[in-house]
């Protein structure tokens, strides 16, 4: 077995926090490095324990989950953050994506979905559930910024890659659809992140909707 995924669970509801911690602890390729009852504990824990992934309740006491997410991602902790929410249409979730959260899960997500999310994020991919992410972004992306100009400057092939990522395709699926190697897809993504000034795939999707490059569902 390779190196285990280091997880910090930040959730203010005792029962749910305990359940998530037990799930992580019982999974062979994961290790629970800490738990937090509020946003301040989450930030302190991320800086001290250096988890690979933080599961963050978006509505936390003391320091809210949005601010805690921003503080963790702005620090040198190196963790990725997946936000937990009760609502699939929640402006706080949208803002969490904007500050750099890798994605989000609904609190009623099943065990398999939670574990898949942790593994997906750990290997460097964003947790993009198109049927949910698209609705959140479309709901709160009425603002139009100068971002559209950045998309207009992309090449035709770069636009195709963006469109595939917005649809939630993995690197392997993008490669197969566009007849590219996986290494070439990674090169395109790195270039797109630089050109569009985004941190990862999730922010790229948010920006695509926000700029109007991709239309939200009607």
N, C-alpha and C positions, 0 to 999 in steps of 0.2 A: 504494500500500500504506500502511496506517495504521502507527501506532507498533508496533514489534515487542515481543513478550513477552520480558521479561528473566528468564532462568532461572539459578538456582544449583543445581548437582548435588552432593549430599552422599552419598557412597557409599564404604565402606571397601575394597571389592573392586576392585582396579585394572582388571581387564578389563571389568567391568560399568560402572564409572564412565566409562571411556574410551568405551564403546559409547553410553552415554546422552549424553555430551558431544558425540560425533560426530553423533548423531541431531539434537540441538538445533541444533548449528552448521549442519547441512545443510538446515534447515527455513526457508524464506524469511521467515515471519512471526515468527520467534523469534531471539533472540541469547543466546549463552552468556556470562554475565557473570562466572562463577567456578565453581570446583570445590573440594570439601572432602573430606579423607580421614578426618576424625573430627568429632565433635560440636562441639568447641571451634572448629575451623576454620569449621564451618558457621555458628555464631553470629556469629563475628567477620566472616565474609564477608557475612552478611545485613545486619549493621549498617553495614558499610563500602561495600558495592556496591549496596545497595537493590534487590534483585531483586523482580520481581512475584510469582514463584513459586519455592519451594524444594522440590526433590525430595529427601526425607530418608529414608535407610535407618534403620529403627527401632532396629536393633542396631548401634550405633557405638562405637568405642573412645574413651577419654579422657573425653568427656561423651556419655552414651548419647543415642540419637535422641529419646527421650521428653522428657528434660530440655532438650535443645537446642531441640526444638519449643516447649516452654513458654517458654524464654528469648526465642526469636525473637518469639513472639506477644505476650509481655508487654512487649516493647520497642517503640520507635517506628519499627521498620524498615518496617512496612507490608506485609510479605510475607505471602503465603498459603503454607501448608505442606501438601504431599501426601506421606504417608509410604509408603515402600516396604517390603514384607515378603515373606518366603518362605512365610509361613503365613497361611491365610485364617481361621484361628481362633486368634488370638493375643491374650492379654490386654493386651499392650503396645499393640496397635493400638487396642483399646477405650479404653485410657487416653489415647492420643494424640488420639482423637476428643473425649474429655472435656476435654482442655486446650485444644482449639480447632483442631486440624488440620482442614483442609477436606475431607479424605477420604483414601483410600489405594488403592494399586495393588499387585497381586502382582508380584513381580520377573519372572515369566514372561509378563507382559502383552505383547501384540503392539505393533508400532510404531504402528499406527493408534490403538490404545487409549490409549497413552501420550500421543500428540499431542492426541487428543481431550480427555484429562484436563487437560492444560496449558491448552488453550484454554477449556475449561469453567470452570476455576477462575479464570482471568484475567478472564473477563467477569463474575465475581461470583457464579456459581452454585457450589453444593457438588458434589463428586464423589460422588454417591450411587449405588452399584451395589446395588440392593435385594437381589439374590440373595446377595451377600456381606455387605454391611453388616448386614442383618437377622440373619444367623447369628451374627456377632460380638457384636452387641448382645444378642441373646437369650441367648447363652452366658454373658455376664458381667453381665447386668443383674438378678441375683437380688435385689439390694438395692432396697428400696422406701423412698422418702424423702417429704418433705412436698411433693414436686413434684406429686403427684396433685391436691392442693388447687388448684394453679395451673391445671391443666387443667379442673377442675370449674367454675372461674370463667369459662371461655371461653363465648362465645355459640355457638349451634348452627352458624352459618355459619363461625365461626373453627375449630370442631372439624372441619368438612368440609374446610377448607383444610389443616389439620394432617394429616388422614387422606390427602389427596391427595399431600402432600409426602412422607409416610412411604412411599408407594408409588413414589416416585422420579419423579413427574411434574415437568416443567419449568413455568415460569410460564405459558407459552403453553398447555400442556396443561391446567393447572389452570383457566385462564380459559375454555377451550373446554368443559371438563366441567361447570363450575359456572355457566356463562353469565355470566361477568364480563369486564370489560376487563382487559388486562394491567396497566394503571395501578392498577386496584382491587386486583388480586392483590398487587402490590408494596406497596400501602398496608396490606393485611391482614398481609403478612409482617413489615413494619416494626413493626406493632402487636403481633404475636405475639412477636417477638424481645424487645420491651420487657416484655410481660406475663409471659413465661416465663423472662426473664433469661438468654437464650442469645445467643451471638455470631452464629450463622449457621444455615443449614438443617441442616447435619450435626448440630450440637449439639441442634437441635430434635428430630431423629429419635432421637438417643440418649436424650434426656429422655423422649420419648414411650414408648419401650420400658421405660426404667428405672422410670418412675412407674407402669407398668401400664396407662397410657391405651391402649396398643396391646399386644396379647398377642404374645409370640414364637411362632415355629412350634413345633408339637408333634412 
